[in-house]
Amino acid sequence: MSPVTRVRGLGRYLGRPPATLASVVTLVLVWAGLARGFGLADTISSPALVAAATADLLASMEWVPHVLDTFRRTVFGFVATLAVGTALGVLVGASRFWERALGGYVTIGLALPSLFAAVFAAMWFGISDLTPMVAGAAISFPFVAQGVADGVKDVDRDLVEMSTAFEVGRWRMLRRVVVRSVLPEWFSGARYAFAICWKITTLAELVAAGSGIGFMIEFEMRRLSITGVFSWTLLFVAILLVLEYGVFQRLERRAFAYRTEGVPMR
Amino acid sequence: MTDGLAESTSGARADGTSDAPAIACSDLSKRYGDESVLESVSFEVPDGEFVALIGRSGSGKSTLLDVISGIEQPDDGRVTFPAADGDATVGHVFQDPRLLPWETCLQNVEYVHGDDPDYDDDVGRRYLDLVGLGDQYDQYPTQLSGGQRQRVGLARALSVDPDVLLMDEPFSNVDEITADELREDLLDLWRDFEPTVVFVTHDVTEAVRMADRILMLGDGDLFGDVDVPLDRPRSIDSVEFVRFREQVREQFREQG
């Protein structure tokens, strides 16, 4: 059996496309090569070392309270993101006046460096839960706002006209036409905003927190433990991937099944 | 008026009295900015009549239909529904079916019924059966062909038990074979349900085939109103059909 066939078979067995598996394997090999081949073992811990340290970390259960703290802060920041972002997006999308008045802030928000939000939040709220929550929300709400604004502008006027022609009640139309029209963009913005929130919360924990993944990365950094930093970063990425593929993508498939059911006949 | 085309006498009886019309349009005018789309358009449609409204692209056909339906308000004139004591139930079939893509066929029919206590899913299924979609209740529009989507639109419009059915070039987006089937099905349903139909088309053959009467619109002005003197069922290959169709086309060329 050729190496390619083996990789394909392994990929199917694991339920992942062979190309994805191949890219992960390549990444690990390059990583190992950099660590050993260029004599950078002190700067880039080898995959084997990181794997061992991560296994120890998971077995110790030390990670649980920190992950829960980061997750809690992220969720609170995300809820604030959804509330502010959705309201702002509806205003900006539905009204030229509000688009002119507030649209610029959305654009600025999209471009604002994450570190600014983390630093400002730290200066205002110090070492507290509010710092990562506010920082996460501040950076991520423009993504929801932009998505919602685009969705509101793209509401199919023909469907609104059809509803008017059939004298459908206003709330019924809002619920089953406008909200449903906006939902895909809202969901897309929300999904991206969650990832941003997760990232910025961790960054803010690096700057000013007493617990959390970011706090532990900073702790390992102060100990000059590259292996430790890698392990916590791997955990950070793994949790996000689980949420992305295990939660968000499943929700998306269920909520928007109508987009993928069957193939239109010609 | 072109030789051979008699002006319509719809709604008028020999004794000079007439039944209340289903639709009465009086001096309708509509402007978009400086452009006049409808100019003092007046006509009546008797109850149960099938009227075709034909005109070139940009002649104001769809605008006239939108004004009748209430989607647009006229700048002058008014539309009334005397046969229904002013409160007609109006069904619409659009050129694009305008279905909610995130809802099934059955849900799309149900959508226009609001809190109607007389409506339930059995009613929706019955109308979908009538248009030949008995196996597609739970399918989404993306799973249907263009003709099938238009059938859902027709089922939706008929399900409101309309006094008046407004149809805006409903078969122009499907292939000719499917359009032929849909025309025959529509005529069958019209005979069964007897709504008053206003059918917009740019196709003279389709108008002659389907309608009792043809209104001709050009540059927002109603310049022709003729009865179709052909018995049903009509054959588009018959001498009488071809002759009448050419007379209508001739009038269009002269006045449209």
Interface residues (C-beta under 8 A of the other chain):
Chain A: D158 L159 E161 M162 S163 T164 A165 F166 V168 G169 R172 R176 V177 R180 F256 A257 Y258 R259 E261 G262 V263 P264 M265 R266
Chain B: S69 G70 I71 V90 G91 H92 F94 D96 R98 L100 P101 W102 E103 Y111 V112 G114 D115 Q139 Y140 P141 T142 Q143 L144 S145 Q148 R156 V160
